[in-house]
Amino acid sequence: MGMYHSTYFAYGIHVVTDQHGWQASEHAETELPKVKDRCPNVGYLTAGNYDEDMLFLVTESTEVDLGKFEHVTPARVSAEQQADWDRQLAEAARALGYGEFSSAGWLVVPDLS
C-alpha cells in the first residue's frame, strides 16, 4: 500500500465535526445539493493526516501535487465576491448542521492518504 501526498490551496472554512472523514464527505455529498440554490459556489474537501481527514467547505480549491507548484493569486477575488462566499460558506455549514466552524479565509491544507 502506497501513500499519496498532495496539498490544497482553497478559500473556505474548516468545519469541526466528530465524524470520520468519509462520513463527513458522504454527509456533504448528500446535503450540499439541497442548498445549491442559496450556496451555488460551495463544495467540500476532506483532507488531512492519513485516516484523520478534516472537513472543509470551500468555494475555490486548487490541488498541488507533491514536487509541483501552482501560482495562485487570491487578490483577483473582489471584496464583494469574498463577502458573498463568506455568507454562502456560513449558510451551508449551518444547513448541514454544523455549528462550529472557522472564519472563512485562504487555507493551505496538506493531505496524506
N, C-alpha and C positions, 0 to 999 in steps of 0.2 A: 504494500500500500504506500503510495507516494503522498507527498504534501504539496499543496498548491498555495502559493503566496501571491497576493495582489494587494493593492491599496485603492481606496475610493476617495475621490475629492467630490464633495457634494454640498449642496445647500439644503439644510434640513434641521431636524430635531432628533435627539436621542430620546426614545420612549422607554421609561422604566417599567419593566414587566417581570413577573416571576415565571413566565412561560419559557420553555426551551425555545431556541431559535426557530426550529422547524414548526413549532406550534404557533409562534408569533407570525411566522411567514404565512402559514395557512389561514390564520385569522385575518391578516391584512389582505390576502388574496381574495377572500370571501367578502369582506366588508367594504373595502375601498370602492368597488364599483357602485355601491349603494349611495355614495356621496359624490360621485363623479360630476354631477351637475353643479354642485356647490364648491367642489375642490378639484377642478379639472387638471391641475398641474401636479397633484400629489401622487407619488408612488412610494414604494418602500424598498428597503435594503436591509438584509441581515448579514452581518459580518462581525468578525472578532477573532478570538483565540480558539482555534480548532473546534471543540464542541461546546464553546461558551459564547455563541453568537449573540449579538445585541441587535435590537430592532431600531431602525431609523426610518422616519418618514421623510421623504426627500422630494424636491421639485426639480432638481437638476443633479445629475451624477455622471462622473467620468471615472472609468476604471483604468488604473495604471498598473500594468503587469510588472513583476519583479525584473529588474535590469533595464526597464524602459522609463521614459519620462513623457510627460504631457505638458503642454503650455496652456494654462488656464488663466483667463482674465476675468475675475469676478466683477471688476469695475464696470464692465459692459452692461450690467443689470441696473436699470434705473431705480431710484428710490421708491417710485410708485409701484414698480413690479415687485421689488423686495417686500414692501409693505403688504401687497396682495398675497404673496407667497406666505408671509408670516401668518396672515389671517387664515389662509387655507390649511396650513400645517396644524395650527392650533384647533381649528374646527374639525379636521379629520381625526386628530388624536382623541378629542372628546367624543366624537361619533363612534370611534372604535372602542370606547370605554376606558381609555387611559387618562387618568387624572394627573399623573406625574410625568412631566417631560421637560427637557432643557429648553432654553431660549433658542430661537432659530438663529442660524449662522452658517458660515462656511466650515465644513468639517473635513478632516483628514482621518480616514478610518482604515487601518491595516487589517487584513484578513488572512487567516491561516486556516486552510481546510484540507 
